[in-house]
Amino acid sequence: MSIIDDLASELAKLPGIGRKTALRLTYHLLKQPAEQSRRLAEALTTLTERVQACERCFNLTEGELCAICGDPRRDASLICVVEEASDIGAIERAGEFRGVYHVLGGRLSPLDGVGPEKLHIDDLVNRVASQEVREVILATNPSLEGEATALYVQRQLADRPVTVTRIARGLPVGGDLEYADGVTIAQALAARRSM
């Protein structure tokens, strides 16, 4: 296998990138000045070396705590549970939520081998038990797996003195929070319901 094929194979592993697009990107990079490719390689290296999970919520950060967990103006008694760190940006763009987050790191998917032990559900339960949390908002995607994950989390928190709510419909079934517009997310947060 050639160096070109090696890079194309790695690029094709990225979401939304097929083999043809990966080859097109590879050839595009070869046409660029060598310095531009070096900057891209350095940015990727820096990304993997510096970015880590927040110790509290599992959002992505360069420090021990993410900017949201470290912000004293945020309401720590209100936790919004999301599947992936990328979902936080979508909710933050709506500008309506002033609480904190908890990133599960995925969703339950038995067919893909993702059970509760592979997600940060126990960390959430421990967080609720050790802090004064009044409400947990479940903002998993409105897919079959997202709904199953929300139901599982709700059951894990059932014996805790905390209100568990689910964001309202308004997000398309099968859609991802990452791609929803801010108005839709703001309405979904405002119309959340008890589980």
PAZAPA-4460 file (N, C-alpha, C; in steps of 0.05 Angstrom, whole numbers, plus 32768, in hexadecimal, padded with zeros to 4 digits):
% residues 195
    n_x    n_y    n_z   ca_x   ca_y   ca_z    c_x    c_y    c_z   seq   type   mol
   8011   7FE8   8000   8000   8000   8000   8012   8019   8000     1      M     A
   800B   802D   7FF0   801B   8045   7FED   8014   8058   8004     2      S     A
   8025   806D   8006   8021   8082   801A   8007   8090   8015     3      I     A
   8001   8094   7FFB   7FE8   80A2   7FF3   7FD0   8091   7FFD     4      I     A
   7FD1   8077   7FF8   7FBC   8065   8001   7FB9   8064   801F     5      D     A
   7FD0   8065   802D   7FD0   8066   804A   7FC0   807E   8055     6      D     A
   7FC7   8096   804A   7FB9   80AE   8053   7F9C   80AD   804C     7      L     A
   7F96   80A5   8033   7F7A   80A3   802B   7F6A   8090   803C     8      A     A
   7F76   807A   8044   7F69   8066   8055   7F63   8072   8071     9      S     A
   7F76   8082   807C   7F71   808F   8095   7F5B   80A4   8093    10      E     A
   7F5C   80B4   807E   7F47   80C9   807B   7F2C   80BD   8077    11      L     A
   7F2A   80A6   806A   7F11   8098   8065   7F04   808E   807E    12      A     A
   7F13   808C   8094   7F08   8084   80AE   7EF9   809A   80BC    13      K     A
   7EFC   80B3   80B2   7EEE   80C9   80BE   7ED0   80C8   80B6    14      L     A
   7EBE   80D2   80C8   7EA2   80D1   80C1   7E9B   80E2   80A9    15      P     A
   7E8C   80D7   8097   7E83   80E6   807F   7E98   80E7   8069    16      G     A
   7EAE   80D9   806C   7EC3   80D9   8058   7EC5   80BD   804C    17      I     A
   7EBE   80BB   8033   7EC0   80A1   8025   7EDB   809F   8017    18      G     A
   7EE0   8089   800A   7EFA   8084   7FFD   7F00   8099   7FE8    19      R     A
   7EED   80A0   7FD7   7EF2   80B4   7FC2   7EF9   80CF   7FCE    20      K     A
   7EEA   80D8   7FE2   7EEF   80F1   7FEE   7F0B   80F1   7FFC    21      T     A
   7F11   80DA   8009   7F2B   80D8   8016   7F42   80DA   8002    22      A     A
   7F3F   80CE   7FEB   7F53   80D1   7FD6   7F55   80EE   7FCC    23      L     A
   7F3E   80FB   7FC8   7F3D   8116   7FBF   7F4C   8128   7FD3    24      R     A
   7F47   8124   7FED   7F54   8133   8002   7F72   812E   8002    25      L     A
   7F7A   8115   7FFE   7F96   810E   7FFD   7FA4   811D   7FE7    26      T     A
   7F99   811C   7FCF   7FA5   8129   7FB8   7FA5   8148   7FBB    27      Y     A
   7F90   8152   7FC8   7F8F   816F   7FCE   7FA7   8176   7FE0    28      H     A
   7FAB   8166   7FF5   7FC1   816C   8007   7FDC   816B   7FF9    29      L     A
   7FDF   8159   7FE6   7FF8   8156   7FD7   7FFD   816F   7FC6    30      L     A
   7FE8   817D   7FBD   7FEB   8195   7FAD   7FF2   81AD   7FBD    31      K     A
   7FED   81AC   7FD7   7FF2   81C3   7FE8   8010   81C6   7FF0    32      Q     A
   8018   81DE   7FF8   8034   81E0   8001   8039   81CD   8019    33      P     A
   8051   81C3   801B   8057   81B0   8030   8052   81BC   804C    34      A     A
   8056   81D6   804F   8051   81E3   8069   8034   81E0   8072    35      E     A
   8022   81E2   805F   8005   81DF   8067   7FFF   81C3   8071    36      Q     A
   800B   81AF   8064   8007   8193   806E   8014   818F   8089    37      S     A
   802B   819C   808D   8038   819A   80A7   8027   81A7   80BD    38      R     A
   801B   81BE   80B7   800A   81CB   80CB   7FF1   81B9   80D2    39      R     A
   7FE7   81AC   80BD   7FD0   819A   80C2   7FD9   8183   80D4    40      L     A
   7FF0   8177   80CE   7FFB   8161   80DE   8000   816A   80FB    41      A     A
   800C   8182   80FE   8011   818D   8119   7FF7   8192   8128    42      E     A
   7FE3   819C   811A   7FC9   81A1   8128   7FBD   8187   8131    43      A     A
   7FBF   8172   8121   7FB4   8158   8129   7FC4   814D   8141    44      L     A
   7FDE   8150   8140   7FEE   8146   8156   7FE8   8155   8170    45      T     A
   7FE7   816F   816E   7FE0   8180   8185   7FC5   8179   8190    46      T     A
   7FB2   8175   817F   7F97   816D   8187   7F97   8154   8198    47      L     A
   7FA5   813F   818F   7FA5   8126   819D   7FB5   8128   81B7    48      T     A
   7FC9   8139   81B8   7FDA   813C   81D0   7FCD   814D   81E5    49      E     A
   7FBE   8161   81DE   7FB4   8175   81F1   7F97   8172   81F9    50      R     A
   7F86   8168   81E8   7F6A   8167   81EE   7F64   814D   81FD    51      V     A
   7F55   8151   8213   7F4E   813A   8224   7F31   813E   822E    52      Q     A
   7F27   812A   823C   7F0C   812C   8248   7F0D   813C   8262    53      A     A
   7EF9   814D   8265   7EF6   815C   827E   7EF2   8148   8295    54      C     A
   7EFF   814C   82AB   7EFD   813A   82C2   7EE1   8138   82CE    55      E     A
   7ED1   814D   82CA   7EB7   814D   82D6   7EA1   8144   82C2    56      R     A
   7EA1   814F   82AA   7E8A   814B   8298   7E91   813B   827F    57      C     A
   7EAB   8137   827A   7EB5   8128   8262   7EB2   8137   8248    58      F     A
   7EAE   8152   824A   7EB0   8163   8232   7ECD   8164   822A    59      N     A
   7ED3   816C   8212   7EEE   816E   8209   7EFB   8189   8213    60      L     A
   7F13   8187   821C   7F21   819F   8227   7F3F   819B   8225    61      T     A
   7F4D   81B1   8229   7F6A   81B0   822A   7F74   81AF   8247    62      E     A
   7F62   81B4   825A   7F69   81B4   8276   7F5B   819E   8285    63      G     A
   7F5D   81A0   82A0   7F4F   818B   82B1   7F31   818E   82AF    64      E     A
   7F27   81A7   82B0   7F0B   81AD   82AD   7F06   81BD   8294    65      L     A
   7EEF   81B8   8287   7EE8   81C7   8270   7EDF   81E3   8278    66      C     A
   7EDC   81F5   8265   7ED5   8211   826A   7EB9   8212   8277    67      A     A
   7EA7   8200   8270   7E8C   8201   827C   7E8D   81F9   8299    68      I     A
   7E9A   81E3   829F   7E9C   81DA   82BB   7EAB   81EE   82CC    69      C     A
   7EBE   81FC   82C1   7ECE   820F   82CF   7EC1   822B   82D2    70      G     A
   7EAA   822E   82C6   7E9C   8248   82C6   7E89   824A   82DE    71      D     A
   7E8F   825B   82F2   7E7F   825D   830A   7E63   8268   8305    72      P     A
   7E5E   8274   82EE   7E44   827F   82E7   7E30   8269   82DD    73      R     A
   7E3B   8251   82D7   7E29   823C   82CE   7E1B   822F   82E6    74      R     A
   7E03   8226   82E2   7DF3   8219   82F7   7DFA   81FC   82F9    75      D     A
   7E0A   81F4   830C   7E14   81D9   830F   7DFE   81C6   8319    76      A     A
   7DE7   81D0   8321   7DD1   81BF   832A   7DC0   81B6   8313    77      S     A
   7DC6   81BE   82FB   7DB7   81B8   82E3   7DCB   81AB   82CF    78      L     A
   7DC8   8191   82CB   7DDA   8182   82B9   7DCC   8179   82A0    79      I     A
   7DD7   817F   8289   7DCC   8177   8270   7DDE   8160   8266    80      C     A
   7DD2   8148   8262   7DE0   8131   8259   7DDF   812E   823B    81      V     A
   7DF6   812C   822E   7DF8   8129   8211   7E08   8111   820A    82      V     A
   7E05   8108   81F1   7E13   80F0   81E8   7E31   80F6   81E4    83      E     A
   7E36   810B   81D5   7E51   8112   81CC   7E58   812F   81D3    84      E     A
   7E72   8135   81D5   7E7A   8151   81DB   7E71   8164   81C5    85      A     A
   7E6F   815B   81AD   7E67   816C   8197   7E4A   8176   819B    86      S     A
   7E3A   8167   81AA   7E1E   8170   81AF   7E1D   8189   81C1    87      D     A
   7E32   818D   81D1   7E32   81A4   81E3   7E32   81BE   81D3    88      I     A
   7E42   81BE   81BE   7E44   81D6   81AD   7E29   81DD   81A1    89      G     A
   7E19   81C9   8199   7DFF   81CE   818E   7DEC   81DB   81A2    90      A     A
   7DED   81D1   81BB   7DDC   81DC   81D0   7DE5   81F8   81D8    91      I     A
   7DFF   81FC   81DA   7E0A   8216   81E1   7E03   822B   81CC    92      E     A
   7E02   8224   81B3   7DFB   8237   819D   7DDF   8242   81A1    93      R     A
   7DCD   8232   81AE   7DB2   823B   81B3   7DB2   8252   81C7    94      A     A
   7DC6   8253   81D9   7DC9   8269   81EC   7DB4   8269   8202    95      G     A
   7DA6   8253   8207   7D91   8252   821B   7D98   8242   8234    96      E     A
   7DAC   8231   8232   7DB3   821F   8249   7DCA   822B   8259    97      F     A
   7DC6   822D   8273   7DDB   8239   8285   7DE4   8224   829A    98      R     A
   7DDD   820B   8296   7DE7   81F6   82A8   7E02   81EB   829F    99      G     A
   7E07   81D3   82A8   7E20   81C5   82A0   7E18   81AC   8290   100      V     A
   7E2C   819D   8287   7E27   8186   8276   7E33   816D   8282   101      Y     A
   7E2B   8156   8276   7E38   813D   827B   7E37   812D   8261   102      H     A
   7E4F   8127   8257   7E52   8119   823D   7E54   80FB   8242   103      V     A
   7E41   80EC   8237   7E41   80CF   823B   7E57   80C1   822B   104      L     A
   7E5F   80CC   8215   7E74   80C0   8204   7E68   80AC   81F0   105      G     A
   7E4F   80AF   81EA   7E41   809E   81D6   7E25   8098   81E0   106      G     A
   7E1A   8083   81D4   7DFE   807B   81DC   7DFE   805D   81DC   107      R     A
   7DEB   8052   81EB   7DE8   8035   81ED   7DE2   802A   81D1   108      L     A
   7DF1   8016   81CA   7DED   8009   81AF   7DF8   7FEC   81B1   109      S     A
   7DE7   7FDA   81BB   7DF0   7FBE   81BF   7DFA   7FB2   81A5   110      P     A
   7DEF   7FB9   818E   7DF9   7FAD   8175   7E15   7FB6   816F   111      L     A
   7E1D   7FCD   8179   7E38   7FD7   8174   7E4A   7FD1   818C   112      D     A
   7E40   7FC2   81A0   7E50   7FBB   81B7   7E53   7FD1   81CC   113      G     A
   7E41   7FE5   81CB   7E42   7FFB   81DE   7E2D   7FF7   81F3   114      V     A
   7E36   7FEE   820A   7E25   7FEB   8221   7E29   8001   8235   115      G     A
   7E1A   8002   824B   7E1C   8017   825F   7E39   801A   826B   116      P     A
   7E47   8004   826C   7E62   8006   8277   7E76   8015   8266   117      E     A
   7E6F   8019   824D   7E81   8029   823A   7E7A   8046   823A   118      K     A
   7E65   804E   8248   7E5D   806A   8249   7E62   8076   8265   119      L     A
   7E60   8090   8268   7E65   809D   8281   7E4B   80A0   8291   120      H     A
   7E3C   808B   8292   7E22   808B   82A1   7E27   8089   82BF   121      I     A
   7E39   8077   82C7   7E3F   8075   82E4   7E4B   808F   82EF   122      D     A
   7E5B   809C   82DE   7E67   80B6   82E6   7E51   80CA   82EB   123      D     A
   7E3C   80CA   82DA   7E26   80DC   82DE   7E17   80D6   82F8   124      L     A
   7E11   80BD   82FD   7E03   80B5   8315   7E14   80BE   832E   125      V     A
   7E2E   80BA   832D   7E3F   80C2   8343   7E3F   80E1   8346   126      N     A
   7E3F   80EE   8330   7E3F   810C   8330   7E25   8116   833D   127      R     A
   7E0F   810A   8336   7DF5   8112   8341   7DF4   810C   835F   128      V     A
   7E00   80F5   8367   7E01   80EE   8383   7E13   8100   8394   129      A     A
   7E28   810A   8388   7E3C   8119   8398   7E37   8138   8397   130      S     A
   7E26   8141   8385   7E21   815E   8382   7E04   8164   8387   131      Q     A
   7DFE   817D   838B   7DE2   8185   838E   7DD7   818A   8372   132      E     A
   7DCC   8176   8366   7DC1   8178   834B   7DA2   8177   834D   133      V     A
   7D95   818B   8342   7D78   818C   8344   7D6B   8180   832B   134      R     A
   7D78   8182   8313   7D6D   8177   82FB   7D82   816D   82E8   135      E     A
   7D7B   8156   82DC   7D8C   814B   82C6   7D7B   814B   82AD   136      V     A
   7D84   8159   8299   7D76   815A   827F   7D84   8146   826C   137      I     A
   7D74   8133   8262   7D7F   811F   8250   7D7C   812A   8233   138      L     A
   7D92   8130   8227   7D92   813C   820C   7DA0   8129   81F8   139      A     A
   7D9A   810F   81FA   7DA4   80FC   81E7   7D95   8100   81CD   140      T     A
   7DA1   80F6   81B7   7D94   80F9   819D   7D7A   80EA   819C   141      N     A
   7D67   80F4   818C   7D4C   80E7   818A   7D4C   80CF   8177   142      P     A
   7D60   80BE   817B   7D61   80A5   816B   7D59   808E   817E   143      S     A
   7D57   8076   8173   7D50   805F   8183   7D65   805B   819A   144      L     A
   7D7F   805D   8192   7D94   805A   81A6   7D94   8070   81BA   145      E     A
   7D90   8089   81B1   7D8F   80A0   81C3   7D78   809E   81D7   146      G     A
   7D61   8095   81CE   7D4A   8092   81E0   7D50   807C   81F4   147      E     A
   7D5C   8066   81EB   7D63   8050   81FD   7D77   8059   8212   148      A     A
   7D8A   8069   820A   7D9E   8074   821C   7D91   8086   8231   149      T     A
   7D7F   8097   8228   7D71   80AA   823A   7D61   809A   824E   150      A     A
   7D53   8085   8245   7D43   8075   8258   7D55   8067   826C   151      L     A
   7D6C   805C   8263   7D7E   804F   8275   7D89   8062   828A   152      Y     A
   7D91   807A   8282   7D9B   808E   8295   7D86   8095   82A8   153      V     A
   7D6D   8099   829F   7D57   80A1   82B0   7D53   808B   82C5   154      Q     A
   7D55   8072   82BE   7D51   805C   82D1   7D68   805B   82E5   155      R     A
   7D80   8062   82DD   7D97   8063   82EF   7D94   8079   8304   156      Q     A
   7D86   808E   82FD   7D83   80A5   830F   7D68   80A4   831E   157      L     A
   7D58   8090   831A   7D3D   808E   8325   7D3D   8090   8344   158      A     A
   7D51   8085   8351   7D50   8086   836F   7D5E   809E   837A   159      D     A
   7D66   80B1   8369   7D74   80C9   8373   7D5F   80E0   8375   160      R     A
   7D64   80F2   8388   7D51   8109   838B   7D57   811F   8376   161      P     A
   7D53   8118   835C   7D59   812B   8347   7D42   8128   8332   162      V     A
   7D3B   813F   8326   7D27   813F   8311   7D36   8137   82F7   163      T     A
   7D2B   8124   82E8   7D37   811B   82CF   7D23   8123   82B9   164      V     A
   7D2D   8134   82A6   7D1C   813D   8290   7D29   8134   8276   165      T     A
   7D1A   8135   8261   7D23   812E   8246   7D1D   8146   8234   166      R     A
   7D30   814E   8223   7D2A   8164   8211   7D12   815D   8200   167      I     A
   7D03   8171   81F9   7CEA   816D   81EA   7CF0   8166   81CD   168      A     A
   7CDC   815B   81C1   7CDE   8155   81A4   7CE1   8170   8195   169      R     A
   7CE7   816E   817D   7CED   8186   816E   7D06   8181   815E   170      G     A
   7D16   816F   8169   7D2E   8166   815A   7D24   814E   8149   171      L     A
   7D2D   814C   8131   7D23   8136   8120   7D2D   811B   812A   172      P     A
   7D1C   8107   8129   7D23   80EC   8130   7D39   80E2   811E   173      V     A
   7D4E   80D8   8129   7D65   80CF   8119   7D79   80E5   8114   174      G     A
   7D73   80FD   811D   7D86   8114   8119   7D9A   8115   812F   175      G     A
   7DAE   8126   812C   7DC2   812A   8140   7DC1   8147   814A   176      D     A
   7DC5   814B   8164   7DC6   8165   8170   7DDA   8177   8163   177      L     A
   7DF0   816C   815B   7E06   817B   814F   7DFD   818B   8137   178      E     A
   7DE9   8182   8128   7DE0   818F   810F   7DC6   819E   8112   179      Y     A
   7DBA   819F   812A   7DA1   81AD   812E   7DA7   81CB   8131   180      A     A
   7D93   81DB   8128   7D96   81F8   812B   7D90   8201   8148   181      D     A
   7D99   8219   814F   7D97   8223   816A   7D7A   8226   8173   182      G     A
   7D68   822F   8162   7D4C   8234   8169   7D3F   8219   8171   183      V     A
   7D44   8204   8161   7D39   81EA   8166   7D43   81E0   8181   184      T     A
   7D5C   81E3   8187   7D68   81D9   81A0   7D5D   81EA   81B7   185      I     A
   7D5A   8204   81B4   7D4F   8215   81C9   7D32   820D   81D0   186      A     A
   7D22   8207   81BB   7D07   81FF   81C0   7D06   81E3   81CD   187      Q     A
   7D17   81D2   81C5   7D18   81B7   81D1   7D1F   81B8   81EE   188      A     A
   7D32   81CA   81F5   7D3A   81CD   8211   7D23   81DA   8221   189      L     A
   7D16   81EE   8216   7D01   81FB   8225   7CE9   81E9   822A   190      A     A
   7CE4   81D6   8218   7CCC   81C5   821A   7CD3   81A9   8224   191      A     A
   7CE9   81A6   8233   7CF1   818C   823C   7CDC   8181   824F   192      R     A
   7CDB   8166   8252   7CC6   815A   8262   7CD2   8146   8276   193      R     A
   7CC3   8140   828B   7CCB   812D   829F   7CCA   8111   8293   194      S     A
   7CDB   8100   829D   7CDB   80E4   8294   7CD0   80D2   82A9   195      M     A
***
